[in-house]
Amino acid sequence: MNFLWAILLGAVLGVVSGFLSERRDPGSIIVRGIIGIVGGAIAGIVAVNIAPTEGSSIWISAIGAVVLLFIYWLIVDKRKTT
């Protein structure tokens, strides 16, 4: 069940980041949602192995989704400048 929460939270964070971001990157809301899902899922898998408690794995999934979205923005910004 934690894995489903990680995916859902990642999707929500990805979509919300699109609305809160002042950046105009080429990715749509769907792309940001998918990136959030992937980040949340990867971090959720890692969290279950590191800290098997339910509350900590959800927070780690949220952090993973935000980190992956931040990496995406860094890559998109580099591509725009070159």
Secondary structure by P-SEA (a helix, b strand, c coil): caaaaaaaaaaaaaaaaaaaccccccccaaaaaaaaaaaaaaaaaaaaaccccaaaaaaaaaaaaaaaaaaaaaaaaaaaac
